[in-house]
Amino acid sequence: MLRKLFVGGNVALVLWFAVALYQDYQREWKRYPAAYNRLQAQEAPAPKARQTIRNRPLEIKQLMLAEFHRVDRCITCHQGMDSLTTPSLANAFQEQPFKAHPNPLQHPFETFGCTVCHGGQGLATTVKTAHGEIPHWEEPLLRGPLIQASCGKCHAQVESLKGAGVLAKGRQLFKENGCIGCHQIHGDGGPISVDLAEETAVKPLARIDFSYTGLPKSQRTLAHWIKLHLTKSPAELVPGDPKGEFGDPIAPSGMPAFNFSEEEATALTTFVLSLADKDIPQRYRVPAPQPAAPRFASSIEHGKYVFQKYGCIGCHGKDGAQGRSNFNAQGGFIPTLGKTVGTYSRDELRRKIREGVPVVARENPNGPPPPLYMPIWKDKIKGQELEALLDYLMSIAQKTEEWTF
């Protein structure tokens, strides 16, 4: 009996070893350099060269990027990219994974590797894991225009940067819609919501509740999470606990439903993703030139610029004409500025801006505090900017009586 067990165990061990060898021989990554060798052999001019290429061993290629604390094996499959692999075939193949990189000289692989710009998992050797499209990996491959988010890691000025048009548009939309009035970027901006650079752009997926998004598990990424806030009502994605069923009542997200188009939402998502600081060495960063100081035809024009600069439009709307929805606030909306400003004197309005309105009257006293409120601006808007802002606000006010300034 023992002899039979011994023989059977050895046979099973040999079979297991054979299966292991077969699986190792059939590893997914090997099919790509093998296919590339065949294609390259077809391009070779001499029979001897073709045979040499066909007999070339299949091996993992990798880049050791000490400055970026990365090891990238992407060129194991993505061959034919630049001089590091096969300079003679840099433009021979137009389809992935052998397509040439569009900017090999500006971003040489030997220096930057792949994942620092493209995302994904550099050490992986299967397609899904290398692209980072698996559970528990925080940096999946950036596809389409989202790749432009990586431009912002090094380039502080992207408006004239070739190939960064989507990122530039996202930055412009961010300014035009007054997002800085509620959000901060590295501490600069309004205190109502999270810091986009230090919170949103680097938010771990484990801290995101996808329950109300309707996204399948394969699409539960940070990029999709951000984009949904721009195309849907954020209050539906983050409904809070307005009835206080699990403790003190919490209002839904106060972010307005901007309902951006698909193109605009993609641009803004690209911009937010670009804010993530990925420890790029300082010597690779390209600072923006110092902008020229703006000039204004009048103090009112200057004040309108201040209104835009500090993101007042985000809550008060363009020209202060329509306040945003504010859950459980009296009236349900932030008051229209033209009507509200008309009830204050200049000194009263100055004090209101400086001291803010941290407590907003509730429609339902037992409900949650309204999520939007007037921040304290005395440390940010002051001096000539404050006076110009007052001039602008007074110019749009619907006056109810004669004032003395």
C-alpha angles and dihedrals in degrees: 000000000000090000091055091048090049093050093043092049091051092049090050090048092051091048091048090049090050091050090049091052091048092049091048091050091049097049111150097239093059095068092065101055087041090055091046091052090054092049092046091049089056089057095048113107099213130055092229091053091049091052092048091053093048091052094049110125119249109242142161113256119202143176121223106212106183095170091057095037091236141123113203124195096173094115089064086081102014096066124159090049103124146320092308091070116020117345094182092061100040092130102020097103124048100185131074137290089031100036116127119251112254094223108032094147098047092045108026114196092225089065108030105023117199115279096058087072106019101038122217130114111301099197095050122105103194124078100244095042093044090052089049092234094138135095119284096019111118101195112055121179112290106233132196116344092349088081086074088072086078091060089069092059090074107012115070091183114053103155092095097026113122112243095015100093095122092050091048091051091050091052090050093049089050090057096041094053096047096239090153089067091074104017129059131215110208089336096312112118142033123338099221098094140018128302104258094207099044099033117018103035092050100033113143113236090234088069095052120091106213093177095110099038101080089221119145115238092257090062099043097117134135091250092055091045092054094043093052089058088060100046101035137040107282088210088067092050094046105028096168118198105286094168094051094236092153100033133302111012115263123198122231118258111302093211109121120245098250093173094206120191119258091258094049093046091052091050093049092046089052090051094050092048089051090063093070111110107223099181095261109181111256094239091067096052117103112207122216118249115256107269119234115255109260119245125213133202091218143002089257090058089048090051092051088054090052090049089056096039095059095042099249088145089066092073103017099043130229111331087355088280100133127024119215126252112274117192115237093357116135105271091013094253141073103260119261106260097222092060096037098048089051089067095059135071117229093259092049091049092048090053091047092054094045097046099032127204104271093168117055120196111252126230089210110034090204094049128089123286111269108263095225123066140154109270124218106264102177093106094048111030109048145123116019093354092057093048091048090049089052090051090052095047091049089051092059096039120116097227118216098186142007112285132203114218 
